[in-house]
Amino acid sequence: MKVSLKKRHFQFKRPSGTSRGILTEKTSWFIVLEEAPQTGIGECSLLPGLSPDDRPEFESTLKLVAHALSKGESLPDLTTWPAIAMGVETALRSLNCSDTYTLFPSDFTSGITTLPINGLVWMGDFDFMKTQIDSLLEAGYDCIKLKIGALNFQQELELLQYIRNRYDAKTIQIRVDANGAFSSQQALNKLNQLSAFELHSIEQPIAPGQWEAMAELCQKSPLPIALDEELIGVYSAKDKQEMLSTVKPHYLILKPSLLGGFSAAEEWITCAESQQIGWWVTSALESNLGLNALAQWTYSLGVNMPQGLGTGSLYVDNIQGPLYIDKGCLGLSKSIPWQKEL
């Protein structure tokens, strides 16, 4: 089998703000497998400062994996290399499908049905965030997600009030994501203030690794709490069960590129559902190629709530393909081909 690796730096259309800083570009590596007549492609998506793979040995590890794949040898242990594991799992599944880009055949891949997604509001000044909110509401989204925690908190409350002045909670669902920005001492007070706006949930209000503090927050919070960064680096089923039984969150946010691929994410789902914990899927800023695989897998799970998969239009130089967004839903058009060259 022929194996090649391709590196891409994707440029954001505009600097995108989170509580961890401003993003201007994003790196992905692509694993391309060729075994006539089939081709398989998988994306290894890296988020600086967040991906466990973001370390100096990444490229050498990826090359070892490529060599092993080309020789049909056993792969190195990829437990602590979730982005590589995701890329390998996707590429192998793609190779073994009749069509490179159809990994989980369904009504979604046939273009018959679509996936509901949330509209994402990136951090910026008040006017910039307000402009994004207006654009998303006009575009037909009924679930809006705001990244909060790095600006003036009162201004963030004003933005939420702005939405609620126009739409009640039955019409527009609001999610917020703090990316761990609140201190454990101030978090409950802020959650109490946020609860006035009938929010669906808040993601990761405090930094990960504080299980007892997060558990207390989940118990006392007037808002449902969703764990995101908390899941990163928790690999064994035993540790997953222990963390969930300790913290008792309301929801999990699943990003397969940060967790170790689809199989690892499905293990989280099994653990969550055994404890009556809800979940949804969010992208890790993959290109359209990775987003395509992620959306197909997500649809195959039978989801019915908005997912965090609206990131395909972030880049000026994204891989062109058939994914599209219409009225708050992600779809796949059978009439648009994939870009031939990575």
Secondary structure, 3 states (H helix, E strand, C coil): CEEEEEEEEEEEEEEEEECCEEEEEEEEEEEEEEECCEEEEEEEECCCCCCCCCCCCHHHHHHHHHHHHHHCCCCCCCCCCHHHHHHHHHHHHHHCCCCCCCCCCCCCCCCCCCEEECEEECECCHHHHHHHHHHHHHCCCCEEEEECCCCCHHHHHHHHHHHHHHCCCCCCEEEEECCCEECCCCHHHHHHHHHHHCCCEEECCECCCCHHHHHHHHHHCCCCEEECHHHCCCCCHHHHHHHHHHHCCCEEEECHHHHCCHHHHHHHHHHHHHCCCEEEEECCCCCHHHHHHHHHHHHHCCCCCCEECCCCCCECCCCCCCEEEECCEEEECCCCCCCCCC
